[in-house]
């Protein structure tokens, strides 16, 4: 995927999640909404998969464009 003229090697699930966040900047997505988008399954409260995926995206992008909204979910930060 290319973001700001920079190429990033992303998995298919990472691409789906990043695309979802970037298409609606400033929208706050719940963990359940993002989990549903990424894996097309119902979110389980104790599942750590989304947190790990967000962490990997942050590492790959090199900057923190994904903002954590405590108690709610995440959003793309411009």
Secondary structure, DSSP 8 states (H G I E B T S, - for coil): -EETTEE----HHHHHHHHHHHHTTT--EEHHHHHHHHHSS---TT--HHHHHHHHHHHHHSS--EEEETTTEEEE--
